[in-house]
Each structure stands twice: as structure tokens, then as C-alpha cells.
Amino acid sequence: MRFSIYPWDLKSWQAAFRVTGLPGVALLLILLGAMLQVEDTTGGGAGHSSATAILLIRTPAIVLAFLLLLFRPRIGSMRINDLRFAYGAFACLYCLSTLWSQIPIQTLGKSAELLLAGMVFFEASRGEGAIRRVEGLRQIVLLTMSTLGMVAVVGFVLRIHAFVQPRPGLISSTTAQAPFLSGNGLGYVASALILVVLAEWQVRRLPGKVAFGQMIFALALFSVSASRTSFGILLISTLMVVFKQSKLIGILAVLGVVLGAGLFSTEIVNRLQGKQASSGFVTLSGRTVVWTAAVRQFEANPLLGVGGGVGGKMVISHIGNMYLEEMSSLHNGFLEVLTGLGIVGFLIGSYMLVLATWRAWNAWTTHPEFAGTYVLILHVWMTTIMSTGLLGWMGYEVAIFLSIATNLDLIGARYRLGARALSPAGWARLAPQPQNQGAD
């Protein structure tokens, strides 16, 4: 399949939709419905989305996606220890929490998005060519992300007011944003694109010249973002890619980064802080304050929380700080699920994330051709720690995780079927062989 992150590469879009069919169109609608939400600035309350955006964008997109998935509703087989099964359990608990949610209508809407996203991948994982369809779905996710990121940057370059924020970035005095994408969000999008291109090139699925051009495009998006977290994601994930290629070079790279951080710690801190007040920098822009309040709310509702997707809203609305009440979320997916779905939801969510990480790390060695998918697992971790990530509500991180999880389930099923069909000698040939990792 033609791989590209260029939003204008129509052949790449066409190839992805050709192989995915109706589930691919449904996924695009779900992503647009989730990502094109606009924050209500008229006093709607903490993290409240614009009613107009919900009515004109989110609701029609979700309804159309639902109708498309109903056209031929067939689900691929799965086992109880599959990652898709764990995700289904998480999404069902999220939906059930509508019964005890503090804001039932919001929980119901968000759970519907999670369930529909799961259905897209459940349908895509059936029959022959399932792995290729999942690759096509991943392609749609990446192209959608890059398109929205490009729109934000174009608006910034044209100096449209809504697309420029005065917050300084790593190299610029102002940074890009959009009504539907924050400066932090742009950094997360760009870092994910950079990692995929790097991994695809590293396993030679992208020629050098093609990879270079796509890397320049992704770096251009990253250069005007306002996310320090995305810089950390990029650094750590790049080190992981290098380590997978060569353990010796990876260890030397880590030591070099640690040494450089120690020698230039003061300069690095000053650069990261920018013009932000010391108190804001130390509290991670107020994150630690709301995180402490979230823990207190969890202690009051420890088992099942206050409802999926509304835990953070309840924390922020009662925090008693007019500046922090403008935050759209807790900026931590683990605390979102802990306050929203309690310890039960937290355990299910943590289980599927840890299991996916373990399997992705092992599969990266035996199936390096999917490195561009597996590399994103660390991105999911970091965005879940510093933003809503996987465990908050529907977003591109959920679609990225489903791409990873479904790929791992299908690879595991293919291996089991092949192992059962072969003789002992044939099974030995099928077993993973040592990979040439370079100078170990």
C-alpha cells in the first residue's frame, strides 16, 4: 500500500479507502466528529464543548458512521486474551457508567464514539486481507491527523487570529493552534508523524528521499507547536527506535542524552520554561494541582467513579480556581479513567495498555515490517500521562491504539494457525529467528 503523510497525496487517501471500504469512511467520520469539537468560550463550564459544534459536526458524523457500520455488521473472531476483547470490555463499562454518571448525556455520547471506533476495527479484522485493512485504517488516521495539523499551521502562517497564540515555542515567539487543535495537540500530532516516518524508513519501507521529504513536512508542523511534552515523546521514542536497530548504539545514545542533560541542565530548563512563571512551570501549568484534586475525588468514589468521560469535568468545576477552571481536562488519561470509571475501569485500561506494550515490543523484533505501527505505543503512553490519551474519550490516540492492538491480535492469530498446521520441523522454521540488530 502507498504510504504517505502528505494531506494532499490523493493517491494515498484513495489506496487507504480502497482497501478499507465502508469501515474506513466510518473511521474518518468518527475522527472528524471527535477532533473538530470547539471549546465553548461563552461560559459553558469546565471543558464544555460548543453546542453548535456538537449539533453541526459531531452528531451528524457519528450518526453517519453508525449507519455505515450497520450496512454489513460482521465482526472478526477474537479470543478472551485478545487486546480487542479488553478494549471491548473497557468500552462496554464506559457505556454502562451512563447509569450512574453525573452527566449521563455526555457519558452516553462519548461511549458511543468508543464503541463505534471499536466496531470499525472489529469489522476490519475479519476474513482474508485483515492485516492490510488495518494498515489502511492506520493510514487514514495518520492522514487525518496531518491534514488538521497542516490547516492549523497554514492559519498560523497567514496570521489568522484564531490560529495564533502568544505562547512561545521552542524556536518561535508565537505558536500555532486552531479552534479544534491546541498548541500542545499540534505537537502531539507532529511527533507521531515523525516517529512513523522514522520507523518506516528504518525498516526500509520508505526510500530515503521520500522519507526525507515527509520528515521535513512533519518537522515543519512540530517547529511551531507549543508542546514541551511532544519534545519528550520524540526524544524517548527516537531512542527506542535506535535501540531496536542496535542495542549498543542505543545505549550510547541514551548515555549521551543523559550526559548532555546533566551538563546543560540550567540552559535546558530555562529554554523549556520560556516566559512562563516559575510557579506555573513547577506545577506543569497547573497540572499537579488538578491531579491532587482528582485523587481526592477518586477517594470519594473509588469503585466505579462518577461516569465515563466526566470525571475530570467534575474535578475542575469544583476546584475553586478561576484560572484552572478554564482547563478542558485533567491532562492525564489515567486520572480521567480513575475519576470517571473508578478502580475497575483503571485496571481494565491499564491492563490493555501494558499488555499491548509488551506484545508490541516483542512483535517489533519478529515482525519489523510493522515498526511504523508499534513505535506509536510509547506515544500512546506519553499522551495518556500528559493529556487524555487513550483512557479519556475518543480521539486519534484511541484509533492509533486500536491499530496497534488489532495488528497484534491478527499477527498472533496467524502465528497460531500456522503453528498448528505444521509438523515439528515446520514449526521450528516458523518460529522467530534471531534478527540482525547491527553491532550489539
N, C-alpha and C positions, 0 to 999 in steps of 0.2 A: 504494500500500500504506500502511496506517495505521502511522505511525512513533511510537514511544514508548519511553522507557527506564524507565517505571514497572514494577516487577516485578508489580504487582497488575493491570495492564492486560491482562485476559484476551483482549480482542478483538485486541490487538496480537500476542499469542502465537498466537492462532488464525489470524490472517491470515498470519503467517510460516510456520506449519506447512502451511497450505492450499496455499501456492504452492510450497513446497519438497518436500513429500511425505516419503517414507522417508529421503532424504539428510538432511533437516532433523532428523528424530528421531535418526538416527545421529550427526550432529554434536553434538547435545545430550548424548548418552551419552558421546561421546569427551571433550567438555569437562568433564563431571562426573567422569569417571574420572581425568582429568589434574589437575583443580583441587581435588578433595576428598581428596587424599592428606594424610596426617597424619604429621608428623615423629616418628620413633621416639626417645623420651626414655629408653629403658632401656639405653642403651649400645650401640646397633647400629652405631655408627660414623658418620663424617662424612657428612652429607646422606642418611642411611639412612632410608627411608620405613617406616612401621609395616607389619609383615607382615599384621596384621589388616585394615588399610585396603586393602592390595593384594588380599587374598583376598575381602573382602566388598564392595568398591566398585569398584576399578579393573579387576580381571579380569572380573567379570560385565558391566560396562559396555562394555568393549572387545569381548568375545565377542558381545554382543547387537548392537553396531554392525556388526561383521563380518558377522553373519547378515543384517542388514537390507540391507547394501550388496550382498550376494550375490544378493538376491532378483531384481533386474533390473540386472545389471552391464553398463551401457553407458557408454562414455566419449566425451566430445565431442572433435571433431577438434582437433589442435593442431599448430603448426609448431615447428621446432627453435629458433627465436629467440623463442618464447613464454616468458613467465615461468613458466607451469605446467610446461613442459618442464624448465626449470632447477631448479624445485622438485623435480620427479620424480627428476632426476639426483642431487640432494642427498640425498633420502630413500633412494634405492637405495644410494648409497655408505654412508650411515648403517647400512643393513641389512647390507651386505656386511662392514662392520667388525666384525660379530659373530665373524667367522672369526679375527680377531687381537685381540679385545677382552680386557682384563684381567679384566672381569666380564661374560662373554658373556650371561648370562640377563638382565641389566639392559639391555644394549645391544639385545638382540632385542626385549624388551618395548617399549622406547621407540621403536625404529624401526617397530614395528608400528603404534603410535599415529600417527606421522608419515605413514606410508603410507596408513592409513585416512582420515586427515584430507584428504590429497590426493585420494583416491578420491571423497570427498564432493563436492568442488568439480569434479573431472573429470566426474562424472556429471551434476552440476547444469548444466554448461556445454554440454550437448548440446541440439540442437533449438531450436524457437521458444520465446521467453519466457525464454531463458537468463539474460539480464541481470536480469530481475525475480526469478528464482530466487536469484541471487547476492545481490541486495538482501535477500531473505528470510533467507538464511543469515547475512548480517551482522546482521540484526535479532535472530536467535536468539543470536548471540554477545553482543551488547550487553545483551540481556535477562538472559542467564545471568550475566554479569558484575555487573549491577546487583542481581540477586537475592542473590548471595553477598555483595556489599558491604553490602546492607541487613541481611542476617542478622548480619553482624559488628557493625554499628552498633547494632542492636537489643539484641544481647547486651551491648554496652558500656553502653548506657543503663540496662539492667537490672542492671548491675554484676555480671554473672556472671564469676567469677574468670578463666576461660579466655579471656574476651573483653576483658580489660583489661590493658594493660601500663603499667608505671610511667614509661616513657619520655615526656618532654614533647613536645607538638606545637607547631605554630606559634602556637596560641591557647589550648591547654589544657595542664594539668599532667600529665594521663594521656592515653593514646591508645587507639584501638580496634584489636583484632586478632581473629583467630579461629583455631581449631586448623588450619584449611585456608587461612587468608589472613593474612599478616603485616601489620604496620602499614604497611610500605613497599608491599606489594601492594595494600592498600586505596587508598593514594594514587595508584598507577598506574591502578587501575580507575576511580577518580573523575575523574582528569584526562582519561582517554579519553572518558568520558561527557560531560564538559563541552565538550570540543572538538567532538564530533559535534553536540551540540545547537547550539553557536555557529555551526558551519558550515551546518547545515540551516536555521537562522533567517536567516543572512546571504544565502543564495540563495533565500529566501522559500519554502522547502518546509515551514516551520513558521510558523504565525501567531505574532505577538508574545506574546499571552497564554499560549499553550500552551508556547512556548519558555521564557518566564519561569518558569513553574511547574516544568518539567523541569530548568532550570538551578538553581533553588533546591534541588531534591532532590539533584542531583549535588554541589552545593557543601556540602550538609549532610554527605554522605559524606566529602568532602575535608577538611572542617574538623576532624575528629577522627582523621585519619590521621597517620602518623609519618614521612612521606616528604618529605625536602627535595628529592630528585630530581624527584618529581612536580610540585613547585612550579616547578622549572626547565623541565620539559616544558610545563607550562601556559603559562608566560610566553612562551617561544620560539614555541610553536605559535600562540598568540593573535596575536603579532606577525606571524606568517606569514599568518594569515587576514586581518588588517588590510592587509597589503602586497598581497595578491591583490585586495582590494577597491579600494584606492587606493595607488599607489606613493608618492605624496607624503606622505600621512598615515602610511603605513607607515614611511617613512624618518624622519619627525618623531618617531614613537613610539619607534623604536629609539634615536634620539639622546636622547630624554627619559629612557629607561631607563638608558642609559649615564651620562648626567649625574647622575641620581639615585643610581645605584650609586657613583659617584665621591664625591658629597657626603656620603653616609650610609654609607660602606663599613664603618666601625667598628661602627655600630649594627646593620647587616645581618649582619655576621659574628657578633656576639655573640648575635643572635637565632637565627641558624641553628645555632650551637654549642649553645645551651641550657645544660644542666648537664653536657654531655659533656666529658671531659678533653681538653686541648689536643692531646695526642699522638694520641688517637683521632680527633679532628676533622681533623687534618692528614693522617692516613693514610686518611681516608674510612672510618672504622670498621673499619680493618684491611684494607681492600680492596687498597691498594697493596702490602702485604706479601705477600698471597697471589698477587697479579698477578705480582710478581717471581719467586716460586717457580714459577708457571705457565710463565713464559718459560724457566726453566731446564729444566723437564720437556719442553717442546717441543723444545728443543735436543737432548735425548736421543732423541726420537722424532719427527723433523721431517717425514717424508714422509706417513705415514698415521696418526700418533698412537697412542693406546693403546685406542681403541674409542669409538664414539659414545656420548655421554651419561655417560661415566665418567672423562673427563679431569680434571675438577675434583675429583671424589671422590678420585682417586689423589694429586693435589697436596695436598689438605687433610689426607688421612690420614697423609702423610709430612712435614708441615710442622714438627712438633715443638713446637707451641704449643697447650696445652690449651684456651685460650680461642678461638683461631681454628679449632680442630678442630670446634667446635660449629657453624660456618657450614654452610649447606646447599648452597652452590655457590660458584663463584668470583665471582659477581655481575658477570659480564662474558661476554656470549654469544660475542664474538669470541675470547676466550681459551678458552672452553669448547670451541668447534669447533676451535681451533688445537691444543689438547692432545688432544682426542678423535679428530679426523679429520685432523690434520696440515695441511700446506700445501695439499694437494689439496682437502680439504673447506673450508678457509678461502677459497680462491679461488672455489670454486663458490658458497658462501654470500655472499661479498662481491659477486660478480658479480650475483646475482639481486637483492640489496638495492639496489645502486647503480642498476641498470637500472630497477627498479621506481620508485625515487625520481625519476629523470629523466623517465620516462614519466608518472608521476602529476603532476608539476609542470606538464608541457605539457598533459596532458589536463584539468587543473583549469581552464585558460583556455578550452579549446574545448568542454568539457562540464561547466560549473559546476554542473549539476544533481546531479553526483556528488561535490560538495565534501565532504560528510559522510563519504565513504569515503576520498578522497585525503588529507584532513587528517591521518589516522591514520598516515601513513608516517613522519612525524617522531617520533610516539610509539613506533613500532617501533624506530627508530634509537636513541632515548634509553634505552628499556628494554633494548635489546641491549647498549648500552655500560655501563649501570649495574646490570643484572640479567641473567638468562639470555636474555630476549627471544626473538628468532626462532631463533637459532642454537644453543640449548641442547637443548631437548626440547619435547614437546608442551605447549602452554598456549594461553591465549586470544590471545597475540601471534601465534602461528602461524596461527590461524584468521583474525585480522584481516589478516595479510599475504596469505593466500590469497584473502580477499575483494577486496583491492586488486588483486592480480595477475590474478585471473580476470576481474574487471571490465575491466581494461586490455586483456587479450587479446581479450575479446569486442568491446570498442569498436573495437580495431584491425581485427578481422576484419570487422565491419560496415562500416567505412570502406572497406576494400579491396574488398569485394563491391560496394558502391555505386559506387565509382570505376570499376570495370571495366564496370559495366552502363550507364554514362552516356556521352554524347557529350562532346567537349571543353568545350562550353558548360555542359553539366550538371555536369561535374566541377568547373568553376570555382564553380558555385553550392554544391556540396557542401563545397568546401574551407573551412577555418576562417575565419570573418570576424572582423575586429577587435572586441574586446569593449569595452563602455563601462566603464572601470575607475574612473570618477569623476574627481577632479581630479588628473591625473598631472602 
